[in-house]
Amino acid sequence: MAGARGHLRDRELPPLTTQAETLIELGVHGIAGLSADEIRAFAKAAEDKDQDEEQDGDGERGGLLAVHPERAPASALAPLLRRDGKPGFVVVDMPDVDLFTPLDTVPVPDAPLYVLSGVDRGDHMANWSPDEALPALTAQNRTPLLLSEGIHWVLQQPAALERNHCFMTIGSRLRKANGALDARTPALWISNGTGRDGRERRNAPKAGWCWAGNRHTWLGFGSTTGRRLPPA
């Protein structure tokens, strides 16, 4: 796919109504406690708004359809991922994955469904640490993806995850009882089938974590220009 290495853009994602059908086929509406018609209606309203704005010559168009993480947590979404016929999984040493919630600086609409604009894998930040990447994204008027949003992206566009070009989702963090951030930062990459992953999971999509101060040459930083809702 053109642009798969570097900057995957909204224009390369399927239409929002097509994305809705993908989520329905995967059963995400059931996980979220929504009807298929609710997801279809939301996607259609967002597309209609995009068409109106296209005629006006401004506004955000296209994007990634997402379910709010409180409705569809990462633990339920990760197994829906597929690569080489193998299902996705969450690493065994992240049993608290669903306790990773949006940073205070990451605004998420208070709605079951929303649309992300300008999603980008952040390959240019490969070999940066999460601690270095977060302020840089903020300075660029971008906001980091949540883990659930990253999974939604790969569900809709599997090419967003490729060997040596995977990405972190540092918008999701876990707070300790004292209010400090846990040092783990979530990421999506491809298993090598080593260690506790198991050989049978080689090449499977994987939700895991890295330390906030560590750098990895093969991990960019997924981000978006914003999250939006269609008009009521």
ChimeraX attribute file (.defattr): number of C-alpha atoms within 10 A of each C-alpha:
attribute: neighborCount
match mode: 1-to-1
recipient: residues
	/A:1	8
	/A:2	8
	/A:3	11
	/A:4	17
	/A:5	17
	/A:6	15
	/A:7	16
	/A:8	21
	/A:9	19
	/A:10	19
	/A:11	11
	/A:12	14
	/A:13	18
	/A:14	17
	/A:15	17
	/A:16	23
	/A:17	18
	/A:18	16
	/A:19	24
	/A:20	27
	/A:21	15
	/A:22	15
	/A:23	22
	/A:24	18
	/A:25	11
	/A:26	15
	/A:27	15
	/A:28	22
	/A:29	20
	/A:30	14
	/A:31	14
	/A:32	18
	/A:33	11
	/A:34	17
	/A:35	13
	/A:36	17
	/A:37	12
	/A:38	14
	/A:39	23
	/A:40	19
	/A:41	14
	/A:42	23
	/A:43	25
	/A:44	18
	/A:45	17
	/A:46	24
	/A:47	19
	/A:48	15
	/A:49	18
	/A:50	19
	/A:51	15
	/A:52	14
	/A:53	14
	/A:54	13
	/A:55	8
	/A:56	9
	/A:57	9
	/A:58	10
	/A:59	11
	/A:60	19
	/A:61	20
	/A:62	22
	/A:63	29
	/A:64	26
	/A:65	30
	/A:66	23
	/A:67	23
	/A:68	19
	/A:69	21
	/A:70	13
	/A:71	18
	/A:72	20
	/A:73	22
	/A:74	24
	/A:75	17
	/A:76	16
	/A:77	23
	/A:78	24
	/A:79	18
	/A:80	20
	/A:81	21
	/A:82	18
	/A:83	17
	/A:84	9
	/A:85	9
	/A:86	16
	/A:87	16
	/A:88	24
	/A:89	24
	/A:90	21
	/A:91	15
	/A:92	12
	/A:93	10
	/A:94	15
	/A:95	10
	/A:96	10
	/A:97	22
	/A:98	19
	/A:99	14
	/A:100	24
	/A:101	19
	/A:102	19
	/A:103	17
	/A:104	10
	/A:105	10
	/A:106	19
	/A:107	12
	/A:108	17
	/A:109	13
	/A:110	9
	/A:111	11
	/A:112	18
	/A:113	21
	/A:114	21
	/A:115	23
	/A:116	24
	/A:117	19
	/A:118	20
	/A:119	25
	/A:120	23
	/A:121	29
	/A:122	24
	/A:123	22
	/A:124	12
	/A:125	22
	/A:126	21
	/A:127	17
	/A:128	20
	/A:129	22
	/A:130	27
	/A:131	16
	/A:132	15
	/A:133	20
	/A:134	18
	/A:135	13
	/A:136	14
	/A:137	19
	/A:138	14
	/A:139	10
	/A:140	9
	/A:141	11
	/A:142	20
	/A:143	24
	/A:144	30
	/A:145	29
	/A:146	29
	/A:147	32
	/A:148	27
	/A:149	29
	/A:150	28
	/A:151	30
	/A:152	23
	/A:153	25
	/A:154	18
	/A:155	21
	/A:156	19
	/A:157	17
	/A:158	16
	/A:159	18
	/A:160	26
	/A:161	24
	/A:162	17
	/A:163	13
	/A:164	16
	/A:165	21
	/A:166	24
	/A:167	28
	/A:168	31
	/A:169	26
	/A:170	29
	/A:171	27
	/A:172	26
	/A:173	23
	/A:174	21
	/A:175	15
	/A:176	10
	/A:177	8
	/A:178	6
	/A:179	8
	/A:180	9
	/A:181	15
	/A:182	14
	/A:183	16
	/A:184	20
	/A:185	25
	/A:186	25
	/A:187	25
	/A:188	26
	/A:189	23
	/A:190	21
	/A:191	23
	/A:192	17
	/A:193	14
	/A:194	11
	/A:195	8
	/A:196	10
	/A:197	17
	/A:198	11
	/A:199	12
	/A:200	12
	/A:201	19
	/A:202	17
	/A:203	21
	/A:204	23
	/A:205	29
	/A:206	27
	/A:207	28
	/A:208	22
	/A:209	21
	/A:210	18
	/A:211	14
	/A:212	18
	/A:213	13
	/A:214	14
	/A:215	18
	/A:216	15
	/A:217	14
	/A:218	18
	/A:219	26
	/A:220	28
	/A:221	27
	/A:222	30
	/A:223	28
	/A:224	24
	/A:225	17
	/A:226	20
	/A:227	20
	/A:228	16
	/A:229	17
	/A:230	16
	/A:231	9
	/A:232	5
